[in-house]
Amino acid sequence: MFKRIASRCGLEDRVSPHKMKHTLATIVINQGAPLVTVQSILGHEKPETTQLYATLSGTSRQQSHERYFVQ
């Protein structure tokens, strides 16, 4: 059923629930959601597990660096 829905949406053939979960985590973290919030949404017990899914984009990483380290 998932593959059928993905096909109707024009998504690539290799889409999976795991990739969608990773994408969700990445998007909401890059939009500034706290890690603990994303952890709760994904149902993870440990924040370390959530961090595996969360990858900051280059832009978000640069903005964080400027915010916290550039004076």
mmCIF file of the N, C-alpha and C atoms, coordinates in Angstrom:
data_MODEL
# 
_entry.id   MODEL 
# 
loop_
_atom_site.group_PDB 
_atom_site.id 
_atom_site.type_symbol 
_atom_site.label_atom_id 
_atom_site.label_alt_id 
_atom_site.label_comp_id 
_atom_site.label_asym_id 
_atom_site.label_entity_id 
_atom_site.label_seq_id 
_atom_site.pdbx_PDB_ins_code 
_atom_site.Cartn_x 
_atom_site.Cartn_y 
_atom_site.Cartn_z 
_atom_site.occupancy 
_atom_site.B_iso_or_equiv 
_atom_site.pdbx_formal_charge 
_atom_site.auth_seq_id 
_atom_site.auth_comp_id 
_atom_site.auth_asym_id 
_atom_site.auth_atom_id 
_atom_site.pdbx_PDB_model_num 
ATOM 1   N N  . MET A 1 1  ? 0.825  -1.177 0.000  1.00 0.00 ? 1  MET A N  1 
ATOM 2   C CA . MET A 1 1  ? 0.000  0.000  0.000  1.00 0.00 ? 1  MET A CA 1 
ATOM 3   C C  . MET A 1 1  ? 0.885  1.263  0.000  1.00 0.00 ? 1  MET A C  1 
ATOM 4   N N  . PHE A 1 2  ? 1.940  1.255  0.803  1.00 0.00 ? 2  PHE A N  1 
ATOM 5   C CA . PHE A 1 2  ? 2.826  2.414  0.870  1.00 0.00 ? 2  PHE A CA 1 
ATOM 6   C C  . PHE A 1 2  ? 3.437  2.714  -0.489 1.00 0.00 ? 2  PHE A C  1 
ATOM 7   N N  . LYS A 1 3  ? 3.905  1.686  -1.168 1.00 0.00 ? 3  LYS A N  1 
ATOM 8   C CA . LYS A 1 3  ? 4.531  1.881  -2.487 1.00 0.00 ? 3  LYS A CA 1 
ATOM 9   C C  . LYS A 1 3  ? 3.528  2.417  -3.505 1.00 0.00 ? 3  LYS A C  1 
ATOM 10  N N  . ARG A 1 4  ? 2.281  1.967  -3.388 1.00 0.00 ? 4  ARG A N  1 
ATOM 11  C CA . ARG A 1 4  ? 1.247  2.462  -4.293 1.00 0.00 ? 4  ARG A CA 1 
ATOM 12  C C  . ARG A 1 4  ? 1.003  3.953  -4.072 1.00 0.00 ? 4  ARG A C  1 
ATOM 13  N N  . ILE A 1 5  ? 0.934  4.360  -2.814 1.00 0.00 ? 5  ILE A N  1 
ATOM 14  C CA . ILE A 1 5  ? 0.724  5.770  -2.497 1.00 0.00 ? 5  ILE A CA 1 
ATOM 15  C C  . ILE A 1 5  ? 1.911  6.598  -2.986 1.00 0.00 ? 5  ILE A C  1 
ATOM 16  N N  . ALA A 1 6  ? 3.117  6.105  -2.730 1.00 0.00 ? 6  ALA A N  1 
ATOM 17  C CA . ALA A 1 6  ? 4.322  6.812  -3.170 1.00 0.00 ? 6  ALA A CA 1 
ATOM 18  C C  . ALA A 1 6  ? 4.325  6.967  -4.689 1.00 0.00 ? 6  ALA A C  1 
ATOM 19  N N  . SER A 1 7  ? 3.916  5.939  -5.388 1.00 0.00 ? 7  SER A N  1 
ATOM 20  C CA . SER A 1 7  ? 3.870  5.991  -6.852 1.00 0.00 ? 7  SER A CA 1 
ATOM 21  C C  . SER A 1 7  ? 2.872  7.040  -7.326 1.00 0.00 ? 7  SER A C  1 
ATOM 22  N N  . ARG A 1 8  ? 1.720  7.107  -6.696 1.00 0.00 ? 8  ARG A N  1 
ATOM 23  C CA . ARG A 1 8  ? 0.708  8.098  -7.057 1.00 0.00 ? 8  ARG A CA 1 
ATOM 24  C C  . ARG A 1 8  ? 1.197  9.521  -6.825 1.00 0.00 ? 8  ARG A C  1 
ATOM 25  N N  . CYS A 1 9  ? 2.079  9.675  -5.847 1.00 0.00 ? 9  CYS A N  1 
ATOM 26  C CA . CYS A 1 9  ? 2.629  10.998 -5.527 1.00 0.00 ? 9  CYS A CA 1 
ATOM 27  C C  . CYS A 1 9  ? 3.824  11.349 -6.391 1.00 0.00 ? 9  CYS A C  1 
ATOM 28  N N  . GLY A 1 10 ? 4.240  10.406 -7.244 1.00 0.00 ? 10 GLY A N  1 
ATOM 29  C CA . GLY A 1 10 ? 5.369  10.655 -8.123 1.00 0.00 ? 10 GLY A CA 1 
ATOM 30  C C  . GLY A 1 10 ? 6.713  10.546 -7.430 1.00 0.00 ? 10 GLY A C  1 
ATOM 31  N N  . LEU A 1 11 ? 6.746  9.854  -6.308 1.00 0.00 ? 11 LEU A N  1 
ATOM 32  C CA . LEU A 1 11 ? 8.006  9.682  -5.579 1.00 0.00 ? 11 LEU A CA 1 
ATOM 33  C C  . LEU A 1 11 ? 8.820  8.562  -6.205 1.00 0.00 ? 11 LEU A C  1 
ATOM 34  N N  . GLU A 1 12 ? 10.117 8.595  -5.976 1.00 0.00 ? 12 GLU A N  1 
ATOM 35  C CA . GLU A 1 12 ? 11.005 7.587  -6.551 1.00 0.00 ? 12 GLU A CA 1 
ATOM 36  C C  . GLU A 1 12 ? 10.626 6.177  -6.084 1.00 0.00 ? 12 GLU A C  1 
ATOM 37  N N  . ASP A 1 13 ? 11.088 5.187  -6.825 1.00 0.00 ? 13 ASP A N  1 
ATOM 38  C CA . ASP A 1 13 ? 10.739 3.795  -6.542 1.00 0.00 ? 13 ASP A CA 1 
ATOM 39  C C  . ASP A 1 13 ? 11.265 3.300  -5.204 1.00 0.00 ? 13 ASP A C  1 
ATOM 40  N N  . ARG A 1 14 ? 12.388 3.839  -4.751 1.00 0.00 ? 14 ARG A N  1 
ATOM 41  C CA . ARG A 1 14 ? 13.032 3.312  -3.553 1.00 0.00 ? 14 ARG A CA 1 
ATOM 42  C C  . ARG A 1 14 ? 12.589 4.016  -2.275 1.00 0.00 ? 14 ARG A C  1 
ATOM 43  N N  . VAL A 1 15 ? 11.412 4.599  -2.262 1.00 0.00 ? 15 VAL A N  1 
ATOM 44  C CA . VAL A 1 15 ? 10.904 5.260  -1.068 1.00 0.00 ? 15 VAL A CA 1 
ATOM 45  C C  . VAL A 1 15 ? 10.434 4.199  -0.073 1.00 0.00 ? 15 VAL A C  1 
ATOM 46  N N  . SER A 1 16 ? 10.600 4.509  1.214  1.00 0.00 ? 16 SER A N  1 
ATOM 47  C CA . SER A 1 16 ? 10.190 3.559  2.250  1.00 0.00 ? 16 SER A CA 1 
ATOM 48  C C  . SER A 1 16 ? 9.730  4.333  3.486  1.00 0.00 ? 16 SER A C  1 
ATOM 49  N N  . PRO A 1 17 ? 9.012  3.676  4.379  1.00 0.00 ? 17 PRO A N  1 
ATOM 50  C CA . PRO A 1 17 ? 8.620  4.350  5.625  1.00 0.00 ? 17 PRO A CA 1 
ATOM 51  C C  . PRO A 1 17 ? 9.837  4.871  6.388  1.00 0.00 ? 17 PRO A C  1 
ATOM 52  N N  . HIS A 1 18 ? 10.936 4.128  6.367  1.00 0.00 ? 18 HIS A N  1 
ATOM 53  C CA . HIS A 1 18 ? 12.150 4.556  7.064  1.00 0.00 ? 18 HIS A CA 1 
ATOM 54  C C  . HIS A 1 18 ? 12.683 5.860  6.470  1.00 0.00 ? 18 HIS A C  1 
ATOM 55  N N  . LYS A 1 19 ? 12.728 5.961  5.152  1.00 0.00 ? 19 LYS A N  1 
ATOM 56  C CA . LYS A 1 19 ? 13.199 7.188  4.504  1.00 0.00 ? 19 LYS A CA 1 
ATOM 57  C C  . LYS A 1 19 ? 12.269 8.355  4.813  1.00 0.00 ? 19 LYS A C  1 
ATOM 58  N N  . MET A 1 20 ? 10.978 8.088  4.844  1.00 0.00 ? 20 MET A N  1 
ATOM 59  C CA . MET A 1 20 ? 10.017 9.144  5.151  1.00 0.00 ? 20 MET A CA 1 
ATOM 60  C C  . MET A 1 20 ? 10.211 9.638  6.588  1.00 0.00 ? 20 MET A C  1 
ATOM 61  N N  . LYS A 1 21 ? 10.481 8.728  7.505  1.00 0.00 ? 21 LYS A N  1 
ATOM 62  C CA . LYS A 1 21 ? 10.724 9.081  8.903  1.00 0.00 ? 21 LYS A CA 1 
ATOM 63  C C  . LYS A 1 21 ? 11.987 9.937  9.011  1.00 0.00 ? 21 LYS A C  1 
ATOM 64  N N  . HIS A 1 22 ? 13.027 9.543  8.302  1.00 0.00 ? 22 HIS A N  1 
ATOM 65  C CA . HIS A 1 22 ? 14.281 10.292 8.292  1.00 0.00 ? 22 HIS A CA 1 
ATOM 66  C C  . HIS A 1 22 ? 14.053 11.698 7.719  1.00 0.00 ? 22 HIS A C  1 
ATOM 67  N N  . THR A 1 23 ? 13.295 11.772 6.644  1.00 0.00 ? 23 THR A N  1 
ATOM 68  C CA . THR A 1 23 ? 13.001 13.051 6.005  1.00 0.00 ? 23 THR A CA 1 
ATOM 69  C C  . THR A 1 23 ? 12.216 13.960 6.943  1.00 0.00 ? 23 THR A C  1 
ATOM 70  N N  . LEU A 1 24 ? 11.207 13.416 7.611  1.00 0.00 ? 24 LEU A N  1 
ATOM 71  C CA . LEU A 1 24 ? 10.422 14.190 8.569  1.00 0.00 ? 24 LEU A CA 1 
ATOM 72  C C  . LEU A 1 24 ? 11.323 14.770 9.649  1.00 0.00 ? 24 LEU A C  1 
ATOM 73  N N  . ALA A 1 25 ? 12.169 13.936 10.239 1.00 0.00 ? 25 ALA A N  1 
ATOM 74  C CA . ALA A 1 25 ? 13.066 14.388 11.306 1.00 0.00 ? 25 ALA A CA 1 
ATOM 75  C C  . ALA A 1 25 ? 13.986 15.498 10.803 1.00 0.00 ? 25 ALA A C  1 
ATOM 76  N N  . THR A 1 26 ? 14.549 15.314 9.632  1.00 0.00 ? 26 THR A N  1 
ATOM 77  C CA . THR A 1 26 ? 15.467 16.299 9.074  1.00 0.00 ? 26 THR A CA 1 
ATOM 78  C C  . THR A 1 26 ? 14.762 17.629 8.833  1.00 0.00 ? 26 THR A C  1 
ATOM 79  N N  . ILE A 1 27 ? 13.585 17.581 8.259  1.00 0.00 ? 27 ILE A N  1 
ATOM 80  C CA . ILE A 1 27 ? 12.854 18.811 7.946  1.00 0.00 ? 27 ILE A CA 1 
ATOM 81  C C  . ILE A 1 27 ? 12.487 19.582 9.205  1.00 0.00 ? 27 ILE A C  1 
ATOM 82  N N  . VAL A 1 28 ? 11.907 18.908 10.182 1.00 0.00 ? 28 VAL A N  1 
ATOM 83  C CA . VAL A 1 28 ? 11.454 19.646 11.372 1.00 0.00 ? 28 VAL A CA 1 
ATOM 84  C C  . VAL A 1 28 ? 12.621 20.154 12.209 1.00 0.00 ? 28 VAL A C  1 
ATOM 85  N N  . ILE A 1 29 ? 13.728 19.417 12.241 1.00 0.00 ? 29 ILE A N  1 
ATOM 86  C CA . ILE A 1 29 ? 14.903 19.920 12.963 1.00 0.00 ? 29 ILE A CA 1 
ATOM 87  C C  . ILE A 1 29 ? 15.497 21.118 12.242 1.00 0.00 ? 29 ILE A C  1 
ATOM 88  N N  . ASN A 1 30 ? 15.541 21.070 10.919 1.00 0.00 ? 30 ASN A N  1 
ATOM 89  C CA . ASN A 1 30 ? 16.053 22.207 10.150 1.00 0.00 ? 30 ASN A CA 1 
ATOM 90  C C  . ASN A 1 30 ? 15.142 23.426 10.250 1.00 0.00 ? 30 ASN A C  1 
ATOM 91  N N  . GLN A 1 31 ? 13.887 23.209 10.622 1.00 0.00 ? 31 GLN A N  1 
ATOM 92  C CA . GLN A 1 31 ? 12.965 24.330 10.823 1.00 0.00 ? 31 GLN A CA 1 
ATOM 93  C C  . GLN A 1 31 ? 13.004 24.837 12.259 1.00 0.00 ? 31 GLN A C  1 
ATOM 94  N N  . GLY A 1 32 ? 13.878 24.233 13.076 1.00 0.00 ? 32 GLY A N  1 
ATOM 95  C CA . GLY A 1 32 ? 14.074 24.742 14.430 1.00 0.00 ? 32 GLY A CA 1 
ATOM 96  C C  . GLY A 1 32 ? 13.365 23.992 15.533 1.00 0.00 ? 32 GLY A C  1 
ATOM 97  N N  . ALA A 1 33 ? 12.753 22.866 15.227 1.00 0.00 ? 33 ALA A N  1 
ATOM 98  C CA . ALA A 1 33 ? 12.076 22.096 16.281 1.00 0.00 ? 33 ALA A CA 1 
ATOM 99  C C  . ALA A 1 33 ? 13.113 21.537 17.254 1.00 0.00 ? 33 ALA A C  1 
ATOM 100 N N  . PRO A 1 34 ? 12.830 21.602 18.546 1.00 0.00 ? 34 PRO A N  1 
ATOM 101 C CA . PRO A 1 34 ? 13.754 21.034 19.525 1.00 0.00 ? 34 PRO A CA 1 
ATOM 102 C C  . PRO A 1 34 ? 13.880 19.514 19.347 1.00 0.00 ? 34 PRO A C  1 
ATOM 103 N N  . LEU A 1 35 ? 15.064 19.009 19.605 1.00 0.00 ? 35 LEU A N  1 
ATOM 104 C CA . LEU A 1 35 ? 15.324 17.578 19.465 1.00 0.00 ? 35 LEU A CA 1 
ATOM 105 C C  . LEU A 1 35 ? 14.353 16.752 20.300 1.00 0.00 ? 35 LEU A C  1 
ATOM 106 N N  . VAL A 1 36 ? 14.032 17.223 21.505 1.00 0.00 ? 36 VAL A N  1 
ATOM 107 C CA . VAL A 1 36 ? 13.124 16.469 22.379 1.00 0.00 ? 36 VAL A CA 1 
ATOM 108 C C  . VAL A 1 36 ? 11.722 16.365 21.762 1.00 0.00 ? 36 VAL A C  1 
ATOM 109 N N  . THR A 1 37 ? 11.316 17.380 21.020 1.00 0.00 ? 37 THR A N  1 
ATOM 110 C CA . THR A 1 37 ? 10.012 17.338 20.344 1.00 0.00 ? 37 THR A CA 1 
ATOM 111 C C  . THR A 1 37 ? 10.027 16.297 19.231 1.00 0.00 ? 37 THR A C  1 
ATOM 112 N N  . VAL A 1 38 ? 11.081 16.307 18.439 1.00 0.00 ? 38 VAL A N  1 
ATOM 113 C CA . VAL A 1 38 ? 11.206 15.335 17.352 1.00 0.00 ? 38 VAL A CA 1 
ATOM 114 C C  . VAL A 1 38 ? 11.302 13.926 17.926 1.00 0.00 ? 38 VAL A C  1 
ATOM 115 N N  . GLN A 1 39 ? 12.021 13.788 19.015 1.00 0.00 ? 39 GLN A N  1 
ATOM 116 C CA . GLN A 1 39 ? 12.139 12.493 19.695 1.00 0.00 ? 39 GLN A CA 1 
ATOM 117 C C  . GLN A 1 39 ? 10.762 11.972 20.074 1.00 0.00 ? 39 GLN A C  1 
ATOM 118 N N  . SER A 1 40 ? 9.920  12.837 20.601 1.00 0.00 ? 40 SER A N  1 
ATOM 119 C CA . SER A 1 40 ? 8.568  12.441 20.997 1.00 0.00 ? 40 SER A CA 1 
ATOM 120 C C  . SER A 1 40 ? 7.716  12.060 19.786 1.00 0.00 ? 40 SER A C  1 
ATOM 121 N N  . ILE A 1 41 ? 7.813  12.848 18.709 1.00 0.00 ? 41 ILE A N  1 
ATOM 122 C CA . ILE A 1 41 ? 7.047  12.565 17.490 1.00 0.00 ? 41 ILE A CA 1 
ATOM 123 C C  . ILE A 1 41 ? 7.426  11.202 16.914 1.00 0.00 ? 41 ILE A C  1 
ATOM 124 N N  . LEU A 1 42 ? 8.738  10.902 16.911 1.00 0.00 ? 42 LEU A N  1 
ATOM 125 C CA . LEU A 1 42 ? 9.209  9.645  16.332 1.00 0.00 ? 42 LEU A CA 1 
ATOM 126 C C  . LEU A 1 42 ? 9.048  8.464  17.284 1.00 0.00 ? 42 LEU A C  1 
ATOM 127 N N  . GLY A 1 43 ? 8.771  8.737  18.550 1.00 0.00 ? 43 GLY A N  1 
ATOM 128 C CA . GLY A 1 43 ? 8.564  7.661  19.516 1.00 0.00 ? 43 GLY A CA 1 
ATOM 129 C C  . GLY A 1 43 ? 9.854  7.034  20.022 1.00 0.00 ? 43 GLY A C  1 
ATOM 130 N N  . HIS A 1 44 ? 10.931 7.797  20.021 1.00 0.00 ? 44 HIS A N  1 
ATOM 131 C CA . HIS A 1 44 ? 12.208 7.266  20.500 1.00 0.00 ? 44 HIS A CA 1 
ATOM 132 C C  . HIS A 1 44 ? 12.352 7.459  22.004 1.00 0.00 ? 44 HIS A C  1 
ATOM 133 N N  . GLU A 1 45 ? 12.935 6.475  22.669 1.00 0.00 ? 45 GLU A N  1 
ATOM 134 C CA . GLU A 1 45 ? 13.189 6.591  24.103 1.00 0.00 ? 45 GLU A CA 1 
ATOM 135 C C  . GLU A 1 45 ? 14.421 7.434  24.382 1.00 0.00 ? 45 GLU A C  1 
ATOM 136 N N  . LYS A 1 46 ? 15.426 7.329  23.516 1.00 0.00 ? 46 LYS A N  1 
ATOM 137 C CA . LYS A 1 46 ? 16.697 8.020  23.742 1.00 0.00 ? 46 LYS A CA 1 
ATOM 138 C C  . LYS A 1 46 ? 16.925 9.093  22.684 1.00 0.00 ? 46 LYS A C  1 
ATOM 139 N N  . PRO A 1 47 ? 17.439 10.264 23.092 1.00 0.00 ? 47 PRO A N  1 
ATOM 140 C CA . PRO A 1 47 ? 17.723 11.302 22.106 1.00 0.00 ? 47 PRO A CA 1 
ATOM 141 C C  . PRO A 1 47 ? 18.799 10.881 21.103 1.00 0.00 ? 47 PRO A C  1 
ATOM 142 N N  . GLU A 1 48 ? 19.673 9.998  21.505 1.00 0.00 ? 48 GLU A N  1 
ATOM 143 C CA . GLU A 1 48 ? 20.727 9.524  20.604 1.00 0.00 ? 48 GLU A CA 1 
ATOM 144 C C  . GLU A 1 48 ? 20.136 8.849  19.362 1.00 0.00 ? 48 GLU A C  1 
ATOM 145 N N  . THR A 1 49 ? 19.034 8.146  19.554 1.00 0.00 ? 49 THR A N  1 
ATOM 146 C CA . THR A 1 49 ? 18.369 7.479  18.431 1.00 0.00 ? 49 THR A CA 1 
ATOM 147 C C  . THR A 1 49 ? 17.828 8.516  17.457 1.00 0.00 ? 49 THR A C  1 
ATOM 148 N N  . THR A 1 50 ? 17.231 9.566  17.979 1.00 0.00 ? 50 THR A N  1 
ATOM 149 C CA . THR A 1 50 ? 16.677 10.626 17.141 1.00 0.00 ? 50 THR A CA 1 
ATOM 150 C C  . THR A 1 50 ? 17.786 11.328 16.372 1.00 0.00 ? 50 THR A C  1 
ATOM 151 N N  . GLN A 1 51 ? 18.923 11.515 16.997 1.00 0.00 ? 51 GLN A N  1 
ATOM 152 C CA . GLN A 1 51 ? 20.033 12.196 16.338 1.00 0.00 ? 51 GLN A CA 1 
ATOM 153 C C  . GLN A 1 51 ? 20.522 11.435 15.113 1.00 0.00 ? 51 GLN A C  1 
ATOM 154 N N  . LEU A 1 52 ? 20.328 10.134 15.085 1.00 0.00 ? 52 LEU A N  1 
ATOM 155 C CA . LEU A 1 52 ? 20.711 9.355  13.910 1.00 0.00 ? 52 LEU A CA 1 
ATOM 156 C C  . LEU A 1 52 ? 19.873 9.729  12.695 1.00 0.00 ? 52 LEU A C  1 
ATOM 157 N N  . TYR A 1 53 ? 18.635 10.130 12.922 1.00 0.00 ? 53 TYR A N  1 
ATOM 158 C CA . TYR A 1 53 ? 17.740 10.508 11.839 1.00 0.00 ? 53 TYR A CA 1 
ATOM 159 C C  . TYR A 1 53 ? 17.921 11.953 11.424 1.00 0.00 ? 53 TYR A C  1 
ATOM 160 N N  . ALA A 1 54 ? 18.388 12.765 12.341 1.00 0.00 ? 54 ALA A N  1 
ATOM 161 C CA . ALA A 1 54 ? 18.405 14.205 12.132 1.00 0.00 ? 54 ALA A CA 1 
ATOM 162 C C  . ALA A 1 54 ? 19.724 14.670 11.540 1.00 0.00 ? 54 ALA A C  1 
ATOM 163 N N  . THR A 1 55 ? 19.656 15.221 10.355 1.00 0.00 ? 55 THR A N  1 
ATOM 164 C CA . THR A 1 55 ? 20.833 15.751 9.686  1.00 0.00 ? 55 THR A CA 1 
ATOM 165 C C  . THR A 1 55 ? 20.576 17.210 9.363  1.00 0.00 ? 55 THR A C  1 
ATOM 166 N N  . LEU A 1 56 ? 21.386 18.094 9.916  1.00 0.00 ? 56 LEU A N  1 
ATOM 167 C CA . LEU A 1 56 ? 21.221 19.514 9.613  1.00 0.00 ? 56 LEU A CA 1 
ATOM 168 C C  . LEU A 1 56 ? 21.674 19.809 8.196  1.00 0.00 ? 56 LEU A C  1 
ATOM 169 N N  . SER A 1 57 ? 20.921 20.653 7.531  1.00 0.00 ? 57 SER A N  1 
ATOM 170 C CA . SER A 1 57 ? 21.343 21.100 6.206  1.00 0.00 ? 57 SER A CA 1 
ATOM 171 C C  . SER A 1 57 ? 22.529 22.045 6.359  1.00 0.00 ? 57 SER A C  1 
ATOM 172 N N  . GLY A 1 58 ? 23.239 22.268 5.282  1.00 0.00 ? 58 GLY A N  1 
ATOM 173 C CA . GLY A 1 58 ? 24.359 23.195 5.312  1.00 0.00 ? 58 GLY A CA 1 
ATOM 174 C C  . GLY A 1 58 ? 23.942 24.582 5.764  1.00 0.00 ? 58 GLY A C  1 
ATOM 175 N N  . THR A 1 59 ? 22.785 25.026 5.314  1.00 0.00 ? 59 THR A N  1 
ATOM 176 C CA . THR A 1 59 ? 22.279 26.353 5.681  1.00 0.00 ? 59 THR A CA 1 
ATOM 177 C C  . THR A 1 59 ? 21.984 26.426 7.170  1.00 0.00 ? 59 THR A C  1 
ATOM 178 N N  . SER A 1 60 ? 21.299 25.434 7.709  1.00 0.00 ? 60 SER A N  1 
ATOM 179 C CA . SER A 1 60 ? 20.973 25.427 9.138  1.00 0.00 ? 60 SER A CA 1 
ATOM 180 C C  . SER A 1 60 ? 22.224 25.347 9.988  1.00 0.00 ? 60 SER A C  1 
ATOM 181 N N  . ARG A 1 61 ? 23.176 24.561 9.544  1.00 0.00 ? 61 ARG A N  1 
ATOM 182 C CA . ARG A 1 61 ? 24.432 24.425 10.274 1.00 0.00 ? 61 ARG A CA 1 
ATOM 183 C C  . ARG A 1 61 ? 25.153 25.770 10.314 1.00 0.00 ? 61 ARG A C  1 
ATOM 184 N N  . GLN A 1 62 ? 25.198 26.465 9.171  1.00 0.00 ? 62 GLN A N  1 
ATOM 185 C CA . GLN A 1 62 ? 25.848 27.771 9.086  1.00 0.00 ? 62 GLN A CA 1 
ATOM 186 C C  . GLN A 1 62 ? 25.136 28.787 9.971  1.00 0.00 ? 62 GLN A C  1 
ATOM 187 N N  . GLN A 1 63 ? 23.806 28.802 9.945  1.00 0.00 ? 63 GLN A N  1 
ATOM 188 C CA . GLN A 1 63 ? 23.046 29.741 10.765 1.00 0.00 ? 63 GLN A CA 1 
ATOM 189 C C  . GLN A 1 63 ? 23.284 29.487 12.249 1.00 0.00 ? 63 GLN A C  1 
ATOM 190 N N  . SER A 1 64 ? 23.351 28.231 12.651 1.00 0.00 ? 64 SER A N  1 
ATOM 191 C CA . SER A 1 64 ? 23.617 27.905 14.054 1.00 0.00 ? 64 SER A CA 1 
ATOM 192 C C  . SER A 1 64 ? 25.020 28.345 14.448 1.00 0.00 ? 64 SER A C  1 
ATOM 193 N N  . HIS A 1 65 ? 25.968 28.124 13.576 1.00 0.00 ? 65 HIS A N  1 
ATOM 194 C CA . HIS A 1 65 ? 27.338 28.537 13.855 1.00 0.00 ? 65 HIS A CA 1 
ATOM 195 C C  . HIS A 1 65 ? 27.401 30.054 14.055 1.00 0.00 ? 65 HIS A C  1 
ATOM 196 N N  . GLU A 1 66 ? 26.775 30.791 13.160 1.00 0.00 ? 66 GLU A N  1 
ATOM 197 C CA . GLU A 1 66 ? 26.783 32.247 13.276 1.00 0.00 ? 66 GLU A CA 1 
ATOM 198 C C  . GLU A 1 66 ? 26.061 32.712 14.536 1.00 0.00 ? 66 GLU A C  1 
ATOM 199 N N  . ARG A 1 67 ? 24.982 32.055 14.885 1.00 0.00 ? 67 ARG A N  1 
ATOM 200 C CA . ARG A 1 67 ? 24.203 32.446 16.052 1.00 0.00 ? 67 ARG A CA 1 
ATOM 201 C C  . ARG A 1 67 ? 24.969 32.235 17.353 1.00 0.00 ? 67 ARG A C  1 
ATOM 202 N N  . TYR A 1 68 ? 25.669 31.116 17.455 1.00 0.00 ? 68 TYR A N  1 
ATOM 203 C CA . TYR A 1 68 ? 26.290 30.762 18.724 1.00 0.00 ? 68 TYR A CA 1 
ATOM 204 C C  . TYR A 1 68 ? 27.783 31.051 18.806 1.00 0.00 ? 68 TYR A C  1 
ATOM 205 N N  . PHE A 1 69 ? 28.461 31.212 17.672 1.00 0.00 ? 69 PHE A N  1 
ATOM 206 C CA . PHE A 1 69 ? 29.909 31.337 17.737 1.00 0.00 ? 69 PHE A CA 1 
ATOM 207 C C  . PHE A 1 69 ? 30.484 32.619 17.148 1.00 0.00 ? 69 PHE A C  1 
ATOM 208 N N  . VAL A 1 70 ? 29.720 33.316 16.332 1.00 0.00 ? 70 VAL A N  1 
ATOM 209 C CA . VAL A 1 70 ? 30.210 34.546 15.728 1.00 0.00 ? 70 VAL A CA 1 
ATOM 210 C C  . VAL A 1 70 ? 29.671 35.719 16.532 1.00 0.00 ? 70 VAL A C  1 
ATOM 211 N N  . GLN A 1 71 ? 30.574 36.603 16.858 1.00 0.00 ? 71 GLN A N  1 
ATOM 212 C CA . GLN A 1 71 ? 30.138 37.734 17.696 1.00 0.00 ? 71 GLN A CA 1 
ATOM 213 C C  . GLN A 1 71 ? 29.924 38.971 16.915 1.00 0.00 ? 71 GLN A C  1 
# 
